[in-house]
Amino acid sequence: MASIGPWMNLKQTTQKHSVHAEMLGSVSRPVKVAKDLLLILVGVLLIAVSAKIAVPMWPVPITTGIVAVLGLAAAYGPRLGLATIALYLVCGALGVDVFAGSAVLST
């Protein structure tokens, strides 16, 4: 077996990397689809709520939505992350109150 260093060999470096959302266990196809849909809905809800929380800074206040987006991207990976952001944008385009500074919670 080829050795890269005294502490690592090639066999150890070929492990599959996965995101946190895929570590919930292997399940059948319908259960996986339901799990993915639930994760996407929870992600949209998290982004919508965090978009309403503003950190007062001068001259432009910053929302915590960016923290939620980056956290979901790291936890969900590219496929679920993109689906979550796409559904968030579709909800906003349909008139759901999900964006920062929208009518319901603005003062």
C-alpha positions as CSV (number, residue, x, y, z in Angstrom):
1,M,0.0,0.0,0.0
2,A,1.3,3.4,-0.9
3,S,2.2,5.7,2.0
4,I,1.8,9.4,1.9
5,G,3.4,10.0,5.3
6,P,4.1,8.0,8.4
7,W,0.6,8.6,9.7
8,M,-1.5,8.3,6.6
9,N,-1.9,5.9,3.7
10,L,-3.8,6.2,0.4
11,K,-6.7,4.0,1.6
12,Q,-7.5,6.5,4.3
13,T,-7.7,9.4,1.9
14,T,-10.3,7.9,-0.4
15,Q,-13.2,8.1,2.0
16,K,-16.5,9.6,0.8
17,H,-17.2,13.1,2.1
18,S,-20.8,13.9,3.0
19,V,-22.7,16.9,4.3
20,H,-24.4,16.9,7.7
21,A,-27.9,16.5,6.1
22,E,-26.8,13.1,4.7
23,M,-25.6,11.8,8.0
24,L,-29.1,11.2,9.3
25,G,-28.9,7.6,8.2
26,S,-29.6,5.6,5.1
27,V,-33.3,5.2,4.4
28,S,-35.6,4.1,1.6
29,R,-36.4,6.4,-1.4
30,P,-39.8,7.7,-0.2
31,V,-38.5,8.4,3.3
32,K,-35.4,10.2,1.8
33,V,-37.6,12.4,-0.3
34,A,-39.8,13.2,2.7
35,K,-36.7,13.9,4.8
36,D,-35.3,16.2,2.1
37,L,-38.6,18.1,1.8
38,L,-38.7,18.6,5.6
39,L,-35.2,19.9,5.7
40,I,-35.9,22.3,2.8
41,L,-39.0,23.6,4.6
42,V,-37.1,24.0,7.9
43,G,-34.4,25.8,6.0
44,V,-36.8,28.2,4.4
45,L,-38.4,28.9,7.7
46,L,-35.0,29.5,9.3
47,I,-33.9,32.0,6.6
48,A,-37.3,33.8,6.7
49,V,-37.1,34.2,10.5
50,S,-33.5,35.2,10.5
51,A,-34.1,37.8,7.7
52,K,-36.3,39.7,10.1
53,I,-33.6,40.0,12.8
54,A,-31.6,43.1,12.2
55,V,-28.2,43.9,13.7
56,P,-28.1,47.7,14.0
57,M,-25.0,49.0,12.2
58,W,-24.3,52.2,10.6
59,P,-25.0,53.2,7.8
60,V,-26.8,50.0,6.8
61,P,-28.3,47.5,9.2
62,I,-27.3,43.9,8.6
63,T,-29.7,41.0,9.0
64,T,-28.8,37.6,10.4
65,G,-30.1,36.0,7.2
66,I,-26.6,35.7,5.8
67,V,-25.6,33.6,8.8
68,A,-28.5,31.3,8.2
69,V,-27.7,31.0,4.5
70,L,-24.1,30.2,5.2
71,G,-24.9,27.7,7.9
72,L,-27.5,25.9,5.8
73,A,-25.1,25.8,2.9
74,A,-22.5,24.1,5.0
75,A,-25.0,21.7,6.6
76,Y,-27.1,20.9,3.5
77,G,-24.6,20.8,0.7
78,P,-25.1,22.1,-2.8
79,R,-28.2,20.2,-3.8
80,L,-30.4,20.8,-0.7
81,G,-28.9,24.3,-0.2
82,L,-29.9,25.3,-3.7
83,A,-33.3,23.8,-3.4
84,T,-33.8,25.7,-0.1
85,I,-32.8,29.1,-1.5
86,A,-34.9,28.5,-4.6
87,L,-38.0,27.7,-2.6
88,Y,-37.3,30.8,-0.4
89,L,-37.1,33.0,-3.5
90,V,-40.3,31.4,-4.9
91,C,-42.1,32.1,-1.6
92,G,-41.0,35.7,-1.7
93,A,-42.0,36.1,-5.4
94,L,-45.5,34.7,-4.6
95,G,-46.0,37.4,-1.9
96,V,-45.2,35.5,1.3
97,D,-43.6,37.8,3.9
98,V,-40.1,36.3,4.0
99,F,-37.8,39.1,3.0
100,A,-36.1,41.6,5.3
101,G,-37.9,44.9,5.6
102,S,-41.2,43.5,4.3
103,A,-44.5,44.9,5.5
104,V,-45.6,42.7,8.4
105,L,-42.7,43.3,10.9
106,S,-41.2,46.5,9.6
107,T,-41.6,49.5,11.9
